[in-house]
């Protein structure tokens, strides 16, 4: 059994290998996507964003789905959509997220449906550099319906 000296990193012992934890979590998410025939995930909840991107949700953004979000596309690194200047801090403190994958978030109206939701998706897609349809990021499933 190993002794526990605390959660901080040191130069004199092998602590938690956070790079390995990040890679393991991302790999598990990718395996789940493949198992279910998904080409992409759009994540709004803190624990899901943290699991896939290993980024921290500041207190004022917690429990407010849609203020920040993460997109994970098959074969790509996570894309983090962040509020205001928080993205600047992500680029500095989270080097495992490519700088071009830290983008400004556009807040979604909770509960929007029909034309309102379609309008929001079209606006987000055009401002985020996606083509006219988010489906360009997805993979066709061989499973029926």
Helices and strands as residue ranges (DSSP letters): H 18-35, E 40-43, H 46-53, G 59-61, E 69-73, E 79-82, H 86-93, G 99-101, E 102-104, H 115-128, G 134-137
